[in-house]
Every structure is written in structure tokens, then in C-alpha cells.
Amino acid sequence: MIRSFSIVAGAVMAAGLAACAATSSPDAPPVDESLAAPLNPPPTSLTGYLAHGDIDGAALLGPPPAPGSLIGQADRARYEETRALAGSARWKQAVVENDLWGGGALKQYACKLGVAIDEKQTPTALKIMHRVELDVRTVGKPAKDHYDRPRPMIGDDKPICIPREDWMKTNASYPSGHAMTGWAWALILAELAPGKADAMLGVGQQIGESRIICGVHYASDIEAGRTLASAMVARLHGDPQFQADMRKARSEIARAKAAPSGCTA
């Protein structure tokens, strides 16, 4: 599959330099730490749109990079380099986005959208977010379990942005579920509010980058999560219930008056 060592090496080095520059930028957005909230998603009786087997994530992605490969080495170098961001504004933003719900990642979308994503004025949009997050588990977990890639912080005591817990030893790293959810939400919200598409995609990209900065995923885990999210959203467009929910959500957002509270400037 890799025909030219020099071409791949150059591509990996260029990507690594660009990515590191992006994550270590001193111009990270200000963080309202009051947006942080518990990690557990709110309880729901909903189910996802997709069934097990609708997408074969393991087959679609293929295996993660071998540790000794050029990409594997770049993954590790990026993990080591981003440990220096501990305590920075970008690190604190990553802490906030570790929580997908509550005042975390979903709030970042709402702030950029200028519309609260809640039960009061956008219940169908919120329902879509819930159901898609459940689909991420349905589609992403089999691939995680199949490849069983250890997370980057296993085996060292370097700083990570969330407490070290035992589940990290058994919950595999590839693909990233957070990145998958964040990118799927970004694609859907960009479609629901085309005028804010750039902002929605920017938040989705940031959520994935936050997982690298946190030290809980490799960069290639994030890329795999986004790839699988894109496939999943494409598949969802063939689902009649998803299409009906999108029509309702688009109308909700267009009519919405209340902006979310607690957003940073």
C-alpha cells in the first residue's frame, strides 16, 4: 500500500508540523470553565437510527498504524509534544470538551450557532444529537474492540487532562468515539444551519484535536473517528426517520429566538 518511503515520510512530517502548530497556538479561545459539567450523558429512552452491522467500521478503517511505522512514530511524537500544553488555555478548553453534553462540547456548538440546543426550542435537534451519539457507539465500538489499540498514556505518568481511571486500560483508543461524535454532530449541524457551516465544522475539528491534547487519543484515532463519522452520516441520509427529523430540526433552528447562556465572547 505504501509505495514510496520518501513521499510518505514527507507527508507525515508536514502533517505533524502543521498539527502541532495548530494545537500549540497561543491564540486559543478564552475558556469559560463554568461550562464544564459531569461526563455522563443525560439519561434517554431513545435508540439510535442504525442497527448493528449497518456499517462495518473495522473493515472500513483497516488497522491502526503499527507503532514502529512512520505514522505510528508521528502519533507518539505528537502525544509527547502536547504534554507541554498542560495548564494552558487550550488544555482547559480540552477539559471542557471532554464532556460531550451539558456545558461541554454540545454547548460549544450552540454558542457558535447562536441557538440553544435544548428541549424547549429545538427538541428535535437535541433528539438527533442523542440518537447519533448512540449510533456512534453502535458503529464505533466493534471497531474499537476488534483492533484493541492501547491509549497513548498507558504505561507512563505524564499529564493528561482528565483523571486516570481503570477503564482507560480496557477501552480501546482506535477510533476515537469523541472525535466521531463531534464530527458527526458538526456535519449534521452544518446541514441544518448552512450559514454557520464553517463554525460548526470548526467546533467539530476542535473537539477531535482536544482528545489529542488531553493525551487520551493518538492523532490517527481522531482521523479514524472522523472517517467513520462521515460514513455514518452518509448512511443516515438513507434513513426515512432521520430525514424526517432533519426537516423538523431545520424548522426549529430557523424559528429559534433564544441564544444559549454562558457563552464566551
N, C-alpha and C positions, 0 to 999 in steps of 0.2 A: 504493500500500500504506500509506503514511504520510499520514493524512488531517488530522491536527491537529498543527501545529508546536509549539504550546504544550504539548500533552499529552505529546508525545514528549520535548520538552526537559526538562519537569519530571521525567519518569520517568528519563531518563538522568542528570540531576543527582542525583536521590535515590539511584539505584543506585550512582553513582560515589562519593558521600559515604559511603554505608554500606560499600562495598567498601574504600575507603581506610581507614576507621576500623578495619575488621576486620584489614587487613594490617599496620597500624602499631601494633597493640595492644602495650603494654609488657608484657602478661601472657602472652607467647608461652611455650610449654612449654620446659623445660630440654632441652638437646640433648646427647646422648652422641655426641661426634664419632668415637668408635671404631666407631660403626655404619656409617660411610661405607665404601664398597667400590668396586672397579672398575666402570666404566659398562657394560661389555659383559655381556649376559645369559649365563647359563651355557649351554654347548652342549646341544643337544637334537636328537633324531631325530624328535620329534613334528611333526605338522602341525596346523593349525587345524581347527576344526569346519566353517568356512564356505568356500565357493568364490568365486572372483572373479565378481562380478555378482549375488551373492545379495542385496546391498544396494547401491543406487546412492547413495553418500554425497554426491556433488556435487549430485545432483538434490534429495535430501532437505534439505540445508542451504541451498542457494542461495549466492550470492556473499557474501564478507565485506563489512563496511561500507566505503564509499568514504572515503578519508582526510579529505575535507572535510565529510562528513556529521556530524551531532551525535554519533552513536555512534563514528564514526572519531576525532573530536576527543577524546571522552571516553577512548577507548582510549589515545591518545597522551598525554593528560594523566596518566593513571594510570601509564604507563610512566615518565614524567619524575618524578612524585612518589615512586614507590617506589625510585628510585635512592638516596634518602636513607637507606634501610634497610641499606645496605652495612655489614657488620660486626656487625649486631645479632643477637640470639638468633634472631629469626625468619628472618633471612638465612642463618644457619648451619643452621637446620632445612631450609631450601630446598636448601642444598648437599647435605645427606644424602639428601633425597628426589629429587634429580636422578638418582640411581641407583635404578631400579625394583627391582633384585634385590639379592642379597647382604645387606648390612646396611642397605639403603636403604628404599625405600617398602614393600616386602613385609614387612620386619621391623616396620614401624610397625603394620601390621595384626595381625601375630602378637602383638605386645606388648599391644595393646588386646584382642585375642581371648583372651589367656592360654593360647594353644596354639601350639606351634611348627609352622609350616607347612614340613614337610621330608619327605625320602624315608623317614624312619624310622617316623613315626607317622601322617602324613597324606599318603601318596604320591598318592592320587587327587586330593585338594585341590590339591596342588602341580601335578599334571598339568593340571588345569583352568586354573590360572593361566597356565601355559606356553601352552596351546593358545589361550586367549583373547587373550593378548598377540600371538600370531601372527595371530589374526583381526583385531586392531586394525590391523595392517599391511595385511592384505588389503583391509579396508573403508576405512581412513583414507587410505592413500597415494594412491589415484586422485583423491580429492577434493583433497588437497594439491597434486598435480601439475596438476590442472585449473585451480585458482584461482591457484596460484603466488604467494601473498601473501608479500612480504618480511618477515623477522622485524624486531621493533621496534628492535633495537640496530644494524642495518645502517646505516652512514653516520655513526655517532658513536663516541666513545671513552668513553662513560660506563661506570661499573662494572656488570658482570654477575657472577653468582655462579659461573660456570664459565669456563674459558679460552676465549677467542675462537679459533675454528678455521674453516678454509675451508669445511667442509661447511655451516656456518650460512648461507652465501651462496646455496646451491642447494637446501637442504632447507626447504621452504616452511613458513609459520607456521600456516596455517589448514586444517584444525582441528588442535589440539594432540594429538599421539599420547600424550604422558604423561598429560594430563588424561583422555583417552579410556580408556586402560588403567586409571588409578587409579579412575575412576568405575565401569567395568565390574567390576573386582575388588570394589569396595565393594558394589555391588548383589548380586553373587554370594555374597560372604561374609555379607552381611546375611540372605540367604535361608538359607544353611547354618547360621547361628547367630542365630536371630531375637532371642534375649535380648540380643545385642550389636549389634543393627542400628544403633542410634544412633551407637555408637562406630565401626563400620565405615564408615558414611556420612560421619562426621566426618573420618576419615582420607582418604577419597576426595575430599572437598571441599578439604581442606588441600593435597593433592598438586597439585590444579589451581591453587590460589592460589600455591603455591610457584613455579610456572612464570612467573607474573606478577612475583613478587618477584625472581626470578632475572634478569628482563629479557629472556627468550628468547621470550615469547609476549605477545600482547595479551589483554585480558580477553575479547574476543569469540571469540578462538581457543579459550579454555577452555570457554566456553558451547557452542560448536560441538562440541567434543570430548565433552562430557557428553551432548549431544543424540544424537550418533551412537552413543555407548556404550549409551545407553538403548535405542535402536532395535536395536542389535546383540544385546544380552542378550535382548530380547523375541523376536528371531528365533531365537536359540539354543534357546529353550524349545520350539521345534518340532522340534528335532533329537533323535532317539532316543538317540544315543550320549551327548550332553550330559546328557539326563535320567538315563541310567543312571549316568554319572559323578557327578552330583549326589547321587543316592541313596547311593552308596558314600562319598562325601566327607562327607555328613551323619553317617553312622555313625562314620566315623573321628574326626571332631571331637568327637562325643558321648563316645567311648571314651577320647580322648586324656588322658594324665596329665601329660606333661612340658610345663612352661611354657617359653617361649623365654628364653634367657640374654641378658644385656647390655642389658636394658630400663631406661629411666629411670623414676624414681618418678612 
